[in-house]
């Protein structure tokens, strides 16, 4: 069979199994199998597929049909214009998190040498994106998961920032020994009752407790003494969390300036807290 025939066949299999964007995923599975880019793919639709390539494609297709995210199948995920290595020890980066980078870069530009902490770094996508766009920054990236930090380390080496990002293992802000200018966090915020027990992503990176705010509350309690005067906390939150989080922060930091920024979908996504100087 030729490439285009496999493309149509794979697409139909995906459609029959309720996979969204079946055409795109069919193309990506075939490109992964053949090791080619998009231009090469469409230039070679008349090419015949070998038996070995068919077997590889079938294995990849079965993984996808079992529900494994495509990012794990191809071992990378796109975020902020970069490709990050991922496996099932880390959460797959979400596009809505990119707004966190934009906000931080805007706030940190005026600093000569900002000290930044990325809490719950996972694959390191936030810390590395910041490092590449803010070369004057000193960055600490923390995670409770040792396997996640191994993934982050690989991505740091890939983008040449291993000497600029200090990786630390520990719970929330526990490893941080001195106050910093910025704390950024994308901690688990899915309600436990809403977790998918069959998810390929690590439960540790998703489980936010009964109301989804367990880890966010713990972070906020630990922020005291960890932010310099005028320092900023930036957190990603889930849909419907705004009211509870703002009330909680107002109680802990009554003199701080608090703002909630929506993502491109209009969902309140990022909470910004700035301490008085």
Residue, then its C-alpha position, 0 to 999 in steps of 0.5 A: x500500500x502507498x502512503x496516501x492509502x495508509x493515511x486514509x485507512x489510519x484516519x478512518x480507524x481513528x474516526x471510528x474510535x472517536x479520536x478528535x482531529x483524526x486527519x492530523x493525528x493520522x498524519x502525525x502517526x505516519x510522520x512519526x513512523x517514517x521519520x519525516x516532516x510535513x513537507x516530505x509527507x505530502x511530497x511522498x504520498x505515492x511512496x510505498x510503505x514497507x512491511x517493517x514500517x507497517x508494523x511500526x505504524x500498527x504498534x503506534x496506532x494501537x497505543x493511541x487507540x488505548x488512549x495514550x496521549x500522542x505526546x507520549x507516543x512521539x516523546x515530545x510536546x510543543x510549548x511556547x514555540x519549543x519542543x520538550x521531551x516528555x514521558x509518563x513521569x511528567x504532565x504534558x504541557x498545556x497551551x493555556x499555561x503559556x500566558x503564565x510565561x508572558x505575564x512573568x516576562x513582562x513583570x521581570x523585564x525591569x529587573x537587572x537580575x531577577x531570582x525566579x522559582x518554578x514550583x512543580x517544574x515537571x518537564x521544565x517547560x516553564x523554567x526553560x522558556x523563561x531562561x531562554x527569554x530572560x537571560x539575566x534571570x537566575x532560576x530555581x526549578x523544583x519538583x517533589x518527583x525525582x523522575x520528573x526532575x530527570x526529564x527536566x534535566x534532559x530538557x535543560x541540556x537540550x536547550x543549553x540552560x543546565x548551568x542557568x537553572x538549578x534543579x531541586x527536589x522537594x515538597x512545594x517551597x521546602x528546598x528554597x532557602x532564601x527569598x526570591x523576586x518571583x515564585x511561579x507555580x502550575x501545581x495540580x488543581x484537578x478535583x480528586x473526584x474528577x480524576x481519570x483513573x485510567x489517565x496515562x499522566x501521573x496522578x501526582x501531577x493532577x490531584x488537587x485534593x477534594x476541591x482542587x486547591x490542596x496544593x495551592x493552599x499549601x504553596x500560599x502558606x509557604x510563600x511567607x518569608x520566601x518572597x522579597x518585598x515587592x516580590x510576585x507570586x504567579x499561580x495557574x488555577x482551574x476553572x471556578x477557583x478564582x473566588x476561593x483563591x482570592x479570598x484565601x490570599x486576601x486573608x493571608x496577605x491583606x496588604x498585597x495587590x491581587x489580580x486574576x488574568x483570564x486565558x485566551x478562552x476567557x477562563x480565569x487562569x492566572x493569579x498574580x499577587x504582589x507584596x508591598x515594598 
